[in-house]
Amino acid sequence: MIIKSSYISRINGLKWDIQYEELVDFESIRHLPVSAAGALCFYGKELVLAYATKKDAWEMPGGSREGTETFEECIIREIKEETNMKVIELFPLGYETFTNPETGELIYQLRFAAKVEPYGPFIVDPDGDISKIRSIDPNDYKKYFDWGERSDLMMKKAISKYLLP
């Protein structure tokens, strides 16, 4: 399934057109210059969110690829840095293509679902971007972030993987 939407960045005011495509795996897009990944992380029956201080927003843990990291290495590292949690299982949800209609710039970001467990207590991430985490009922995610149809589809797929019998 493909969902199209757009938004205006709160950070720089730029408009971005977004296309989210649901995938069963990432093999068909390994050639793309994917810059970042994010994951809907589940610890038990709860969804783990990270608070991005500079953005003043709750979001799924994730961030930019470093060096020659694989998609999976990137999201595993980011989840550990931002939540101090270990990834037990990763599940691909899809990817987003952000296009700036003024400049033509393209940004590719992956979306995963992950089953996680804590290494220990939360520690502020090394970059200082994430100041706290929160575990919530997944059905309440729209109180924290809402990307419309895109997040609805991601959550539905993630919940069916990790929470439904």
C-alpha positions in Angstrom: 0.0 0.0 0.0 1.2 3.5 -0.8 0.1 6.6 1.1 0.8 10.2 0.0 0.8 13.3 2.3 2.7 16.4 2.9 3.8 18.6 5.8 5.6 21.8 6.7 8.7 21.4 8.9 8.4 23.1 12.2 12.2 23.4 12.2 12.9 25.1 8.9 9.5 25.9 7.4 10.1 23.8 4.3 7.3 21.9 2.7 7.8 18.2 2.1 5.7 15.8 0.1 5.8 12.3 1.6 5.2 8.9 0.1 5.0 6.0 2.5 5.2 2.5 1.0 4.5 -0.6 3.0 7.0 -3.4 2.4 7.5 -7.0 3.6 11.3 -6.6 3.4 13.9 -4.0 2.4 15.7 -6.0 -0.3 14.1 -4.1 -3.2 15.3 -0.7 -1.8 18.8 -1.6 -0.5 20.2 0.5 -3.4 18.6 3.7 -2.2 20.6 6.2 -0.3 18.6 5.7 2.9 19.6 8.4 5.5 17.7 7.3 8.6 15.4 4.8 10.3 12.8 4.8 13.0 11.1 2.0 14.8 7.9 1.5 16.7 9.4 -0.3 19.7 7.4 -2.7 21.9 8.4 -3.7 25.4 5.8 -6.3 26.5 2.4 -4.8 25.5 3.6 -1.2 25.6 4.9 1.2 23.0 8.2 2.9 23.9 8.5 6.5 22.7 11.4 8.9 23.0 11.2 12.6 23.8 13.2 14.7 21.4 14.1 17.8 23.5 15.1 20.1 20.6 12.0 19.2 18.6 9.8 19.4 21.8 8.1 16.2 20.6 7.5 12.6 21.4 8.6 10.3 18.5 9.6 6.7 17.7 13.2 6.0 18.5 15.5 6.3 15.5 18.0 8.4 13.7 20.7 8.8 11.0 22.9 6.1 9.5 26.6 6.3 10.2 29.3 5.4 7.8 28.7 2.0 6.1 26.0 0.8 8.5 23.4 -1.5 7.2 19.7 -0.5 7.7 19.5 -3.0 10.6 22.7 -1.9 12.3 21.5 1.7 12.2 18.2 1.1 13.9 19.7 -1.3 16.5 22.3 1.3 17.4 19.8 4.2 17.5 17.4 2.2 19.7 20.2 1.5 22.2 21.4 5.1 22.2 18.0 6.6 22.6 16.3 4.2 24.9 19.0 2.0 26.4 17.1 -1.0 25.1 18.2 -4.2 23.3 16.5 -5.2 20.1 15.2 -8.7 20.4 13.5 -8.8 17.0 13.1 -6.4 14.0 10.3 -6.3 11.6 10.2 -4.1 8.4 7.1 -1.9 8.1 8.0 0.2 5.0 9.8 3.3 3.9 9.1 7.0 3.4 10.3 9.2 0.6 10.4 12.9 1.5 10.5 15.2 -1.5 11.1 19.0 -1.3 9.0 20.3 -4.2 11.1 23.6 -4.3 14.6 22.0 -4.4 13.9 18.5 -5.6 15.8 17.1 -2.6 14.9 13.5 -1.8 15.3 11.9 1.7 14.6 8.2 2.3 13.7 6.9 5.8 13.0 3.3 6.9 10.3 2.3 9.3 10.6 -0.8 11.5 8.7 -2.4 14.3 10.9 -3.8 17.1 10.5 -6.0 20.1 12.8 -4.6 22.8 13.9 -5.1 26.4 15.9 -2.8 28.7 19.7 -3.1 29.2 19.1 -1.2 32.4 17.7 2.2 33.5 17.2 4.9 30.9 20.3 6.9 30.2 20.2 10.2 28.3 21.4 9.5 24.7 25.0 10.4 23.8 23.9 13.2 21.5 21.7 14.7 24.2 18.7 14.7 21.7 16.5 12.4 23.8 15.9 13.4 27.4 13.4 10.8 28.4 11.4 7.8 27.3 7.9 6.7 28.0 6.0 3.4 27.7 2.4 3.9 26.6 -0.6 1.9 25.6 -0.1 1.6 21.8 -3.8 2.6 21.3 -2.9 6.0 22.8 -0.1 6.9 20.4 -2.0 9.7 18.7 -1.8 11.6 22.0 2.0 11.7 21.3 2.4 11.8 17.5 0.1 11.6 14.6 1.2 11.3 11.0 -2.4 10.5 9.8 -2.8 7.5 7.5 0.9 6.8 7.5 1.2 6.3 11.3 -2.2 4.5 11.3 -0.9 1.9 8.8 2.4 1.5 10.5 0.8 1.0 13.9 -1.8 -1.5 12.6 1.0 -3.6 11.0 3.2 -3.4 14.1 0.3 -4.3 16.5 -0.7 -7.2 14.4 2.9 -8.5 14.6 3.6 -8.0 18.3 0.3 -7.7 20.2 -2.4 -9.8 18.5 -2.6 -13.5 19.1 
